[in-house]
């Protein structure tokens, strides 16, 4: 059984990363190399299975040639989630 996205925001963020990566013709491995991340992490981000840190959002945006705001625009944190420990 496939693991579900952790939130709608994570799912949409991942879809945006994947769409931009595909526009550029990059593989997950290439994006991983360009951003200094592991390719399995990239896959988890694209599937919405990771709560991505600010620094990793900035690294992904740079590697994708977009402003981080484009990846984040309109996203909202899920309600009822206590993020103080993350």
PyMOL Python script that loads the backbone (N, CA, C, O; Angstrom):
from pymol import cmd

cmd.read_pdbstr("""\
ATOM      1  N   UNK A   1       0.842  -1.186   0.000  1.00  0.00           N
ATOM      2  CA  UNK A   1       0.000   0.000   0.000  1.00  0.00           C
ATOM      3  C   UNK A   1       0.887   1.249   0.000  1.00  0.00           C
ATOM      4  O   UNK A   1       1.826   1.355   0.789  1.00  0.00           O
ATOM      5  N   UNK A   2       0.579   2.178  -0.884  1.00  0.00           N
ATOM      6  CA  UNK A   2       1.387   3.390  -1.009  1.00  0.00           C
ATOM      7  C   UNK A   2       1.136   4.329   0.166  1.00  0.00           C
ATOM      8  O   UNK A   2       0.008   4.490   0.631  1.00  0.00           O
ATOM      9  N   UNK A   3       2.205   4.934   0.623  1.00  0.00           N
ATOM     10  CA  UNK A   3       2.115   5.906   1.711  1.00  0.00           C
ATOM     11  C   UNK A   3       1.454   7.176   1.187  1.00  0.00           C
ATOM     12  O   UNK A   3       1.782   7.645   0.097  1.00  0.00           O
ATOM     13  N   UNK A   4       0.531   7.729   1.957  1.00  0.00           N
ATOM     14  CA  UNK A   4      -0.224   8.917   1.560  1.00  0.00           C
ATOM     15  C   UNK A   4       0.563  10.193   1.877  1.00  0.00           C
ATOM     16  O   UNK A   4       1.452  10.184   2.729  1.00  0.00           O
ATOM     17  N   UNK A   5       0.228  11.303   1.179  1.00  0.00           N
ATOM     18  CA  UNK A   5       0.842  12.592   1.517  1.00  0.00           C
ATOM     19  C   UNK A   5       0.517  12.974   2.960  1.00  0.00           C
ATOM     20  O   UNK A   5      -0.537  12.609   3.482  1.00  0.00           O
ATOM     21  N   UNK A   6       1.419  13.705   3.598  1.00  0.00           N
ATOM     22  CA  UNK A   6       1.209  14.084   4.986  1.00  0.00           C
ATOM     23  C   UNK A   6       0.182  15.209   5.129  1.00  0.00           C
ATOM     24  O   UNK A   6      -0.389  15.392   6.204  1.00  0.00           O
ATOM     25  N   UNK A   7      -0.057  15.962   4.055  1.00  0.00           N
ATOM     26  CA  UNK A   7      -1.057  17.027   4.059  1.00  0.00           C
ATOM     27  C   UNK A   7      -1.326  17.447   2.621  1.00  0.00           C
ATOM     28  O   UNK A   7      -0.576  17.115   1.703  1.00  0.00           O
ATOM     29  N   UNK A   8      -2.417  18.187   2.451  1.00  0.00           N
ATOM     30  CA  UNK A   8      -2.698  18.736   1.121  1.00  0.00           C
ATOM     31  C   UNK A   8      -1.597  19.692   0.685  1.00  0.00           C
ATOM     32  O   UNK A   8      -1.217  19.715  -0.485  1.00  0.00           O
ATOM     33  N   UNK A   9      -1.082  20.486   1.630  1.00  0.00           N
ATOM     34  CA  UNK A   9      -0.016  21.434   1.296  1.00  0.00           C
ATOM     35  C   UNK A   9       1.233  20.702   0.824  1.00  0.00           C
ATOM     36  O   UNK A   9       1.860  21.111  -0.153  1.00  0.00           O
ATOM     37  N   UNK A  10       1.596  19.631   1.506  1.00  0.00           N
ATOM     38  CA  UNK A  10       2.780  18.855   1.109  1.00  0.00           C
ATOM     39  C   UNK A  10       2.566  18.211  -0.258  1.00  0.00           C
ATOM     40  O   UNK A  10       3.493  18.131  -1.065  1.00  0.00           O
ATOM     41  N   UNK A  11       1.336  17.750  -0.514  1.00  0.00           N
ATOM     42  CA  UNK A  11       1.028  17.139  -1.804  1.00  0.00           C
ATOM     43  C   UNK A  11       1.159  18.159  -2.932  1.00  0.00           C
ATOM     44  O   UNK A  11       1.782  17.881  -3.957  1.00  0.00           O
ATOM     45  N   UNK A  12       0.569  19.344  -2.740  1.00  0.00           N
ATOM     46  CA  UNK A  12       0.611  20.380  -3.772  1.00  0.00           C
ATOM     47  C   UNK A  12       2.045  20.878  -3.985  1.00  0.00           C
ATOM     48  O   UNK A  12       2.477  21.074  -5.120  1.00  0.00           O
ATOM     49  N   UNK A  13       2.775  21.079  -2.887  1.00  0.00           N
ATOM     50  CA  UNK A  13       4.174  21.491  -3.009  1.00  0.00           C
ATOM     51  C   UNK A  13       4.943  20.464  -3.847  1.00  0.00           C
ATOM     52  O   UNK A  13       5.679  20.831  -4.762  1.00  0.00           O
ATOM     53  N   UNK A  14       4.771  19.201  -3.535  1.00  0.00           N
ATOM     54  CA  UNK A  14       5.444  18.142  -4.281  1.00  0.00           C
ATOM     55  C   UNK A  14       5.057  18.109  -5.746  1.00  0.00           C
ATOM     56  O   UNK A  14       5.902  17.885  -6.613  1.00  0.00           O
ATOM     57  N   UNK A  15       3.782  18.332  -6.024  1.00  0.00           N
ATOM     58  CA  UNK A  15       3.328  18.376  -7.416  1.00  0.00           C
ATOM     59  C   UNK A  15       3.997  19.525  -8.161  1.00  0.00           C
ATOM     60  O   UNK A  15       4.352  19.384  -9.331  1.00  0.00           O
ATOM     61  N   UNK A  16       4.169  20.647  -7.496  1.00  0.00           N
ATOM     62  CA  UNK A  16       4.830  21.801  -8.120  1.00  0.00           C
ATOM     63  C   UNK A  16       6.301  21.521  -8.388  1.00  0.00           C
ATOM     64  O   UNK A  16       6.825  21.885  -9.441  1.00  0.00           O
ATOM     65  N   UNK A  17       6.965  20.875  -7.438  1.00  0.00           N
ATOM     66  CA  UNK A  17       8.370  20.509  -7.628  1.00  0.00           C
ATOM     67  C   UNK A  17       8.489  19.559  -8.813  1.00  0.00           C
ATOM     68  O   UNK A  17       9.330  19.764  -9.688  1.00  0.00           O
ATOM     69  N   UNK A  18       7.655  18.520  -8.849  1.00  0.00           N
ATOM     70  CA  UNK A  18       7.711  17.541  -9.941  1.00  0.00           C
ATOM     71  C   UNK A  18       7.429  18.202 -11.284  1.00  0.00           C
ATOM     72  O   UNK A  18       8.130  17.942 -12.262  1.00  0.00           O
ATOM     73  N   UNK A  19       6.412  19.053 -11.340  1.00  0.00           N
ATOM     74  CA  UNK A  19       6.060  19.704 -12.607  1.00  0.00           C
ATOM     75  C   UNK A  19       7.219  20.553 -13.128  1.00  0.00           C
ATOM     76  O   UNK A  19       7.546  20.499 -14.314  1.00  0.00           O
ATOM     77  N   UNK A  20       7.832  21.326 -12.254  1.00  0.00           N
ATOM     78  CA  UNK A  20       8.954  22.170 -12.673  1.00  0.00           C
ATOM     79  C   UNK A  20      10.158  21.325 -13.082  1.00  0.00           C
ATOM     80  O   UNK A  20      10.836  21.632 -14.062  1.00  0.00           O
ATOM     81  N   UNK A  21      10.418  20.262 -12.325  1.00  0.00           N
ATOM     82  CA  UNK A  21      11.529  19.364 -12.669  1.00  0.00           C
ATOM     83  C   UNK A  21      11.307  18.776 -14.063  1.00  0.00           C
ATOM     84  O   UNK A  21      12.230  18.711 -14.875  1.00  0.00           O
ATOM     85  N   UNK A  22      10.069  18.348 -14.327  1.00  0.00           N
ATOM     86  CA  UNK A  22       9.754  17.783 -15.640  1.00  0.00           C
ATOM     87  C   UNK A  22       9.861  18.826 -16.747  1.00  0.00           C
ATOM     88  O   UNK A  22      10.328  18.515 -17.843  1.00  0.00           O
ATOM     89  N   UNK A  23       9.431  20.071 -16.474  1.00  0.00           N
ATOM     90  CA  UNK A  23       9.579  21.158 -17.453  1.00  0.00           C
ATOM     91  C   UNK A  23      11.037  21.322 -17.863  1.00  0.00           C
ATOM     92  O   UNK A  23      11.348  21.584 -19.025  1.00  0.00           O
ATOM     93  N   UNK A  24      11.916  21.162 -16.890  1.00  0.00           N
ATOM     94  CA  UNK A  24      13.351  21.326 -17.144  1.00  0.00           C
ATOM     95  C   UNK A  24      13.997  20.079 -17.727  1.00  0.00           C
ATOM     96  O   UNK A  24      15.160  20.114 -18.131  1.00  0.00           O
ATOM     97  N   UNK A  25      13.257  18.980 -17.775  1.00  0.00           N
ATOM     98  CA  UNK A  25      13.797  17.726 -18.298  1.00  0.00           C
ATOM     99  C   UNK A  25      14.810  17.087 -17.363  1.00  0.00           C
ATOM    100  O   UNK A  25      15.687  16.345 -17.806  1.00  0.00           O
ATOM    101  N   UNK A  26      14.691  17.373 -16.074  1.00  0.00           N
ATOM    102  CA  UNK A  26      15.628  16.818 -15.092  1.00  0.00           C
ATOM    103  C   UNK A  26      15.063  15.549 -14.480  1.00  0.00           C
ATOM    104  O   UNK A  26      13.856  15.428 -14.269  1.00  0.00           O
ATOM    105  N   UNK A  27      15.942  14.616 -14.203  1.00  0.00           N
ATOM    106  CA  UNK A  27      15.564  13.430 -13.434  1.00  0.00           C
ATOM    107  C   UNK A  27      15.587  13.789 -11.946  1.00  0.00           C
ATOM    108  O   UNK A  27      16.120  14.828 -11.557  1.00  0.00           O
ATOM    109  N   UNK A  28      15.007  12.924 -11.129  1.00  0.00           N
ATOM    110  CA  UNK A  28      15.099  13.131  -9.685  1.00  0.00           C
ATOM    111  C   UNK A  28      16.557  13.115  -9.246  1.00  0.00           C
ATOM    112  O   UNK A  28      16.953  13.881  -8.367  1.00  0.00           O
ATOM    113  N   UNK A  29      17.354  12.247  -9.853  1.00  0.00           N
ATOM    114  CA  UNK A  29      18.773  12.163  -9.508  1.00  0.00           C
ATOM    115  C   UNK A  29      19.495  13.458  -9.827  1.00  0.00           C
ATOM    116  O   UNK A  29      20.325  13.916  -9.043  1.00  0.00           O
ATOM    117  N   UNK A  30      19.187  14.052 -10.970  1.00  0.00           N
ATOM    118  CA  UNK A  30      19.830  15.319 -11.366  1.00  0.00           C
ATOM    119  C   UNK A  30      19.423  16.448 -10.421  1.00  0.00           C
ATOM    120  O   UNK A  30      20.261  17.247 -10.002  1.00  0.00           O
ATOM    121  N   UNK A  31      18.122  16.509 -10.085  1.00  0.00           N
ATOM    122  CA  UNK A  31      17.664  17.528  -9.143  1.00  0.00           C
ATOM    123  C   UNK A  31      18.328  17.327  -7.790  1.00  0.00           C
ATOM    124  O   UNK A  31      18.694  18.294  -7.122  1.00  0.00           O
ATOM    125  N   UNK A  32      18.481  16.091  -7.393  1.00  0.00           N
ATOM    126  CA  UNK A  32      19.152  15.794  -6.126  1.00  0.00           C
ATOM    127  C   UNK A  32      20.589  16.304  -6.155  1.00  0.00           C
ATOM    128  O   UNK A  32      21.038  16.952  -5.210  1.00  0.00           O
ATOM    129  N   UNK A  33      21.301  16.020  -7.220  1.00  0.00           N
ATOM    130  CA  UNK A  33      22.682  16.502  -7.345  1.00  0.00           C
ATOM    131  C   UNK A  33      22.738  18.025  -7.334  1.00  0.00           C
ATOM    132  O   UNK A  33      23.582  18.620  -6.664  1.00  0.00           O
ATOM    133  N   UNK A  34      21.836  18.649  -8.080  1.00  0.00           N
ATOM    134  CA  UNK A  34      21.832  20.110  -8.196  1.00  0.00           C
ATOM    135  C   UNK A  34      21.476  20.806  -6.882  1.00  0.00           C
ATOM    136  O   UNK A  34      21.898  21.937  -6.638  1.00  0.00           O
ATOM    137  N   UNK A  35      20.696  20.124  -6.036  1.00  0.00           N
ATOM    138  CA  UNK A  35      20.246  20.741  -4.789  1.00  0.00           C
ATOM    139  C   UNK A  35      21.013  20.254  -3.565  1.00  0.00           C
ATOM    140  O   UNK A  35      20.814  20.767  -2.464  1.00  0.00           O
ATOM    141  N   UNK A  36      21.887  19.269  -3.748  1.00  0.00           N
ATOM    142  CA  UNK A  36      22.654  18.741  -2.631  1.00  0.00           C
ATOM    143  C   UNK A  36      21.843  17.820  -1.725  1.00  0.00           C
ATOM    144  O   UNK A  36      22.161  17.660  -0.547  1.00  0.00           O
ATOM    145  N   UNK A  37      20.808  17.224  -2.275  1.00  0.00           N
ATOM    146  CA  UNK A  37      19.952  16.313  -1.509  1.00  0.00           C
ATOM    147  C   UNK A  37      20.064  14.907  -2.080  1.00  0.00           C
ATOM    148  O   UNK A  37      20.685  14.701  -3.123  1.00  0.00           O
ATOM    149  N   UNK A  38      19.469  13.952  -1.401  1.00  0.00           N
ATOM    150  CA  UNK A  38      19.459  12.568  -1.875  1.00  0.00           C
ATOM    151  C   UNK A  38      18.239  12.358  -2.764  1.00  0.00           C
ATOM    152  O   UNK A  38      17.180  12.936  -2.518  1.00  0.00           O
ATOM    153  N   UNK A  39      18.383  11.537  -3.790  1.00  0.00           N
ATOM    154  CA  UNK A  39      17.283  11.334  -4.737  1.00  0.00           C
ATOM    155  C   UNK A  39      16.062  10.714  -4.076  1.00  0.00           C
ATOM    156  O   UNK A  39      14.942  10.977  -4.515  1.00  0.00           O
ATOM    157  N   UNK A  40      16.232   9.904  -3.042  1.00  0.00           N
ATOM    158  CA  UNK A  40      15.063   9.329  -2.373  1.00  0.00           C
ATOM    159  C   UNK A  40      14.283  10.415  -1.631  1.00  0.00           C
ATOM    160  O   UNK A  40      13.057  10.353  -1.537  1.00  0.00           O
ATOM    161  N   UNK A  41      15.000  11.406  -1.105  1.00  0.00           N
ATOM    162  CA  UNK A  41      14.345  12.540  -0.450  1.00  0.00           C
ATOM    163  C   UNK A  41      13.517  13.315  -1.462  1.00  0.00           C
ATOM    164  O   UNK A  41      12.389  13.710  -1.166  1.00  0.00           O
ATOM    165  N   UNK A  42      14.063  13.538  -2.654  1.00  0.00           N
ATOM    166  CA  UNK A  42      13.344  14.246  -3.716  1.00  0.00           C
ATOM    167  C   UNK A  42      12.040  13.507  -4.034  1.00  0.00           C
ATOM    168  O   UNK A  42      10.989  14.135  -4.165  1.00  0.00           O
ATOM    169  N   UNK A  43      12.102  12.206  -4.154  1.00  0.00           N
ATOM    170  CA  UNK A  43      10.902  11.413  -4.429  1.00  0.00           C
ATOM    171  C   UNK A  43       9.862  11.560  -3.333  1.00  0.00           C
ATOM    172  O   UNK A  43       8.670  11.674  -3.615  1.00  0.00           O
ATOM    173  N   UNK A  44      10.309  11.557  -2.086  1.00  0.00           N
ATOM    174  CA  UNK A  44       9.378  11.720  -0.970  1.00  0.00           C
ATOM    175  C   UNK A  44       8.749  13.111  -0.974  1.00  0.00           C
ATOM    176  O   UNK A  44       7.563  13.257  -0.681  1.00  0.00           O
ATOM    177  N   UNK A  45       9.527  14.115  -1.299  1.00  0.00           N
ATOM    178  CA  UNK A  45       8.999  15.479  -1.401  1.00  0.00           C
ATOM    179  C   UNK A  45       7.934  15.530  -2.495  1.00  0.00           C
ATOM    180  O   UNK A  45       6.852  16.076  -2.283  1.00  0.00           O
ATOM    181  N   UNK A  46       8.233  14.970  -3.651  1.00  0.00           N
ATOM    182  CA  UNK A  46       7.301  15.011  -4.771  1.00  0.00           C
ATOM    183  C   UNK A  46       6.007  14.250  -4.477  1.00  0.00           C
ATOM    184  O   UNK A  46       4.959  14.576  -5.035  1.00  0.00           O
ATOM    185  N   UNK A  47       6.071  13.256  -3.620  1.00  0.00           N
ATOM    186  CA  UNK A  47       4.876  12.498  -3.233  1.00  0.00           C
ATOM    187  C   UNK A  47       4.163  13.115  -2.025  1.00  0.00           C
ATOM    188  O   UNK A  47       3.142  12.596  -1.573  1.00  0.00           O
ATOM    189  N   UNK A  48       4.702  14.221  -1.507  1.00  0.00           N
ATOM    190  CA  UNK A  48       4.085  14.891  -0.373  1.00  0.00           C
ATOM    191  C   UNK A  48       4.267  14.160   0.940  1.00  0.00           C
ATOM    192  O   UNK A  48       3.452  14.298   1.852  1.00  0.00           O
ATOM    193  N   UNK A  49       5.322  13.391   1.038  1.00  0.00           N
ATOM    194  CA  UNK A  49       5.557  12.565   2.222  1.00  0.00           C
ATOM    195  C   UNK A  49       6.593  13.155   3.166  1.00  0.00           C
ATOM    196  O   UNK A  49       6.972  12.509   4.144  1.00  0.00           O
ATOM    197  N   UNK A  50       7.054  14.362   2.894  1.00  0.00           N
ATOM    198  CA  UNK A  50       8.039  15.037   3.737  1.00  0.00           C
ATOM    199  C   UNK A  50       7.572  16.434   4.094  1.00  0.00           C
ATOM    200  O   UNK A  50       6.981  17.135   3.274  1.00  0.00           O
ATOM    201  N   UNK A  51       7.845  16.831   5.333  1.00  0.00           N
ATOM    202  CA  UNK A  51       7.640  18.202   5.768  1.00  0.00           C
ATOM    203  C   UNK A  51       8.977  18.904   5.531  1.00  0.00           C
ATOM    204  O   UNK A  51       9.897  18.785   6.340  1.00  0.00           O
ATOM    205  N   UNK A  52       9.079  19.623   4.439  1.00  0.00           N
ATOM    206  CA  UNK A  52      10.347  20.161   3.961  1.00  0.00           C
ATOM    207  C   UNK A  52      10.724  21.416   4.749  1.00  0.00           C
ATOM    208  O   UNK A  52       9.893  22.301   4.954  1.00  0.00           O
ATOM    209  N   UNK A  53      11.985  21.485   5.189  1.00  0.00           N
ATOM    210  CA  UNK A  53      12.467  22.643   5.942  1.00  0.00           C
ATOM    211  C   UNK A  53      12.671  23.850   5.022  1.00  0.00           C
ATOM    212  O   UNK A  53      12.779  23.718   3.803  1.00  0.00           O
ATOM    213  N   UNK A  54      12.720  25.007   5.637  1.00  0.00           N
ATOM    214  CA  UNK A  54      12.936  26.247   4.894  1.00  0.00           C
ATOM    215  C   UNK A  54      14.193  26.166   4.031  1.00  0.00           C
ATOM    216  O   UNK A  54      14.160  26.530   2.856  1.00  0.00           O
ATOM    217  N   UNK A  55      15.277  25.701   4.592  1.00  0.00           N
ATOM    218  CA  UNK A  55      16.535  25.661   3.845  1.00  0.00           C
ATOM    219  C   UNK A  55      16.436  24.720   2.650  1.00  0.00           C
ATOM    220  O   UNK A  55      16.992  25.009   1.591  1.00  0.00           O
ATOM    221  N   UNK A  56      15.741  23.605   2.805  1.00  0.00           N
ATOM    222  CA  UNK A  56      15.585  22.687   1.682  1.00  0.00           C
ATOM    223  C   UNK A  56      14.643  23.247   0.623  1.00  0.00           C
ATOM    224  O   UNK A  56      14.834  22.993  -0.567  1.00  0.00           O
ATOM    225  N   UNK A  57      13.632  24.004   1.034  1.00  0.00           N
ATOM    226  CA  UNK A  57      12.766  24.678   0.061  1.00  0.00           C
ATOM    227  C   UNK A  57      13.600  25.647  -0.772  1.00  0.00           C
ATOM    228  O   UNK A  57      13.448  25.712  -1.991  1.00  0.00           O
ATOM    229  N   UNK A  58      14.475  26.395  -0.115  1.00  0.00           N
ATOM    230  CA  UNK A  58      15.321  27.351  -0.832  1.00  0.00           C
ATOM    231  C   UNK A  58      16.291  26.640  -1.774  1.00  0.00           C
ATOM    232  O   UNK A  58      16.516  27.110  -2.890  1.00  0.00           O
ATOM    233  N   UNK A  59      16.860  25.531  -1.350  1.00  0.00           N
ATOM    234  CA  UNK A  59      17.762  24.761  -2.213  1.00  0.00           C
ATOM    235  C   UNK A  59      17.020  24.207  -3.426  1.00  0.00           C
ATOM    236  O   UNK A  59      17.527  24.262  -4.546  1.00  0.00           O
ATOM    237  N   UNK A  60      15.812  23.669  -3.201  1.00  0.00           N
ATOM    238  CA  UNK A  60      15.032  23.138  -4.318  1.00  0.00           C
ATOM    239  C   UNK A  60      14.680  24.245  -5.306  1.00  0.00           C
ATOM    240  O   UNK A  60      14.816  24.069  -6.517  1.00  0.00           O
ATOM    241  N   UNK A  61      14.230  25.378  -4.791  1.00  0.00           N
ATOM    242  CA  UNK A  61      13.858  26.495  -5.667  1.00  0.00           C
ATOM    243  C   UNK A  61      15.040  26.938  -6.521  1.00  0.00           C
ATOM    244  O   UNK A  61      14.899  27.171  -7.721  1.00  0.00           O
ATOM    245  N   UNK A  62      16.195  27.050  -5.896  1.00  0.00           N
ATOM    246  CA  UNK A  62      17.387  27.462  -6.661  1.00  0.00           C
ATOM    247  C   UNK A  62      17.717  26.444  -7.747  1.00  0.00           C
ATOM    248  O   UNK A  62      17.999  26.821  -8.885  1.00  0.00           O
ATOM    249  N   UNK A  63      17.685  25.163  -7.407  1.00  0.00           N
ATOM    250  CA  UNK A  63      18.001  24.117  -8.379  1.00  0.00           C
ATOM    251  C   UNK A  63      16.964  24.053  -9.499  1.00  0.00           C
ATOM    252  O   UNK A  63      17.267  23.611 -10.607  1.00  0.00           O
ATOM    253  N   UNK A  64      15.734  24.499  -9.206  1.00  0.00           N
ATOM    254  CA  UNK A  64      14.673  24.501 -10.207  1.00  0.00           C
ATOM    255  C   UNK A  64      14.577  25.824 -10.953  1.00  0.00           C
ATOM    256  O   UNK A  64      13.792  25.954 -11.892  1.00  0.00           O
ATOM    257  N   UNK A  65      15.371  26.802 -10.541  1.00  0.00           N
ATOM    258  CA  UNK A  65      15.379  28.094 -11.223  1.00  0.00           C
ATOM    259  C   UNK A  65      14.111  28.903 -11.020  1.00  0.00           C
ATOM    260  O   UNK A  65      13.687  29.634 -11.915  1.00  0.00           O
ATOM    261  N   UNK A  66      13.502  28.774  -9.846  1.00  0.00           N
ATOM    262  CA  UNK A  66      12.299  29.535  -9.524  1.00  0.00           C
ATOM    263  C   UNK A  66      12.465  30.195  -8.167  1.00  0.00           C
ATOM    264  O   UNK A  66      13.324  29.811  -7.373  1.00  0.00           O
ATOM    265  N   UNK A  67      11.628  31.194  -7.913  1.00  0.00           N
ATOM    266  CA  UNK A  67      11.577  31.800  -6.598  1.00  0.00           C
ATOM    267  C   UNK A  67      10.837  30.837  -5.670  1.00  0.00           C
ATOM    268  O   UNK A  67       9.848  30.224  -6.072  1.00  0.00           O
ATOM    269  N   UNK A  68      11.308  30.704  -4.446  1.00  0.00           N
ATOM    270  CA  UNK A  68      10.671  29.791  -3.496  1.00  0.00           C
ATOM    271  C   UNK A  68       9.196  30.129  -3.299  1.00  0.00           C
ATOM    272  O   UNK A  68       8.384  29.243  -3.029  1.00  0.00           O
ATOM    273  N   UNK A  69       8.854  31.390  -3.434  1.00  0.00           N
ATOM    274  CA  UNK A  69       7.460  31.808  -3.305  1.00  0.00           C
ATOM    275  C   UNK A  69       6.540  31.145  -4.319  1.00  0.00           C
ATOM    276  O   UNK A  69       5.373  30.885  -4.024  1.00  0.00           O
ATOM    277  N   UNK A  70       7.059  30.871  -5.510  1.00  0.00           N
ATOM    278  CA  UNK A  70       6.250  30.197  -6.529  1.00  0.00           C
ATOM    279  C   UNK A  70       5.866  28.795  -6.083  1.00  0.00           C
ATOM    280  O   UNK A  70       4.763  28.329  -6.365  1.00  0.00           O
ATOM    281  N   UNK A  71       6.766  28.131  -5.394  1.00  0.00           N
ATOM    282  CA  UNK A  71       6.488  26.775  -4.913  1.00  0.00           C
ATOM    283  C   UNK A  71       5.529  26.784  -3.731  1.00  0.00           C
ATOM    284  O   UNK A  71       4.809  25.812  -3.504  1.00  0.00           O
ATOM    285  N   UNK A  72       5.519  27.883  -2.976  1.00  0.00           N
ATOM    286  CA  UNK A  72       4.754  27.965  -1.733  1.00  0.00           C
ATOM    287  C   UNK A  72       3.439  28.727  -1.856  1.00  0.00           C
ATOM    288  O   UNK A  72       2.592  28.637  -0.966  1.00  0.00           O
ATOM    289  N   UNK A  73       3.254  29.468  -2.935  1.00  0.00           N
ATOM    290  CA  UNK A  73       2.120  30.385  -3.046  1.00  0.00           C
ATOM    291  C   UNK A  73       0.784  29.690  -2.776  1.00  0.00           C
ATOM    292  O   UNK A  73       0.458  28.665  -3.375  1.00  0.00           O
ATOM    293  N   UNK A  74       0.023  30.284  -1.855  1.00  0.00           N
ATOM    294  CA  UNK A  74      -1.321  29.818  -1.562  1.00  0.00           C
ATOM    295  C   UNK A  74      -1.427  28.609  -0.653  1.00  0.00           C
ATOM    296  O   UNK A  74      -2.534  28.198  -0.307  1.00  0.00           O
ATOM    297  N   UNK A  75      -0.300  28.029  -0.257  1.00  0.00           N
ATOM    298  CA  UNK A  75      -0.348  26.841   0.602  1.00  0.00           C
ATOM    299  C   UNK A  75      -0.647  27.240   2.038  1.00  0.00           C
ATOM    300  O   UNK A  75      -0.213  28.292   2.507  1.00  0.00           O
ATOM    301  N   UNK A  76      -1.384  26.398   2.720  1.00  0.00           N
ATOM    302  CA  UNK A  76      -1.728  26.644   4.117  1.00  0.00           C
ATOM    303  C   UNK A  76      -1.355  25.433   4.954  1.00  0.00           C
ATOM    304  O   UNK A  76      -1.479  24.292   4.510  1.00  0.00           O
ATOM    305  N   UNK A  77      -0.898  25.696   6.163  1.00  0.00           N
ATOM    306  CA  UNK A  77      -0.574  24.608   7.090  1.00  0.00           C
ATOM    307  C   UNK A  77      -1.853  23.858   7.445  1.00  0.00           C
ATOM    308  O   UNK A  77      -2.920  24.465   7.538  1.00  0.00           O
ATOM    309  N   UNK A  78      -1.757  22.549   7.643  1.00  0.00           N
ATOM    310  CA  UNK A  78      -2.941  21.788   8.036  1.00  0.00           C
ATOM    311  C   UNK A  78      -3.425  22.222   9.412  1.00  0.00           C
ATOM    312  O   UNK A  78      -2.624  22.550  10.287  1.00  0.00           O
ATOM    313  N   UNK A  79      -4.715  22.222   9.593  1.00  0.00           N
ATOM    314  CA  UNK A  79      -5.300  22.592  10.884  1.00  0.00           C
ATOM    315  C   UNK A  79      -5.158  21.441  11.870  1.00  0.00           C
ATOM    316  O   UNK A  79      -5.164  20.268  11.497  1.00  0.00           O
ATOM    317  N   UNK A  80      -5.030  21.816  13.149  1.00  0.00           N
ATOM    318  CA  UNK A  80      -4.992  20.800  14.193  1.00  0.00           C
ATOM    319  C   UNK A  80      -3.685  20.057  14.320  1.00  0.00           C
ATOM    320  O   UNK A  80      -3.614  19.044  15.015  1.00  0.00           O
ATOM    321  N   UNK A  81      -2.640  20.545  13.656  1.00  0.00           N
ATOM    322  CA  UNK A  81      -1.327  19.894  13.758  1.00  0.00           C
ATOM    323  C   UNK A  81      -0.429  20.741  14.648  1.00  0.00           C
ATOM    324  O   UNK A  81      -0.264  21.940  14.420  1.00  0.00           O
ATOM    325  N   UNK A  82       0.144  20.113  15.656  1.00  0.00           N
ATOM    326  CA  UNK A  82       1.057  20.806  16.559  1.00  0.00           C
ATOM    327  C   UNK A  82       2.464  20.716  15.975  1.00  0.00           C
ATOM    328  O   UNK A  82       3.099  19.663  16.025  1.00  0.00           O
ATOM    329  N   UNK A  83       2.944  21.826  15.422  1.00  0.00           N
ATOM    330  CA  UNK A  83       4.244  21.849  14.762  1.00  0.00           C
ATOM    331  C   UNK A  83       5.360  22.360  15.668  1.00  0.00           C
ATOM    332  O   UNK A  83       6.481  22.559  15.200  1.00  0.00           O
ATOM    333  N   UNK A  84       5.086  22.573  16.931  1.00  0.00           N
ATOM    334  CA  UNK A  84       6.102  23.134  17.817  1.00  0.00           C
ATOM    335  C   UNK A  84       7.290  22.198  18.011  1.00  0.00           C
ATOM    336  O   UNK A  84       8.381  22.660  18.347  1.00  0.00           O
ATOM    337  N   UNK A  85       7.110  20.918  17.812  1.00  0.00           N
ATOM    338  CA  UNK A  85       8.193  19.973  18.034  1.00  0.00           C
ATOM    339  C   UNK A  85       8.917  19.602  16.753  1.00  0.00           C
ATOM    340  O   UNK A  85       9.881  18.838  16.799  1.00  0.00           O
ATOM    341  N   UNK A  86       8.485  20.114  15.620  1.00  0.00           N
ATOM    342  CA  UNK A  86       9.121  19.761  14.344  1.00  0.00           C
ATOM    343  C   UNK A  86      10.226  20.711  13.999  1.00  0.00           C
ATOM    344  O   UNK A  86      10.867  20.561  12.959  1.00  0.00           O
TER     345      UNK A  86
END
""", "prot")
cmd.dss("prot")
cmd.show_as("cartoon", "prot")
cmd.util.cbc("prot")
cmd.orient("prot")
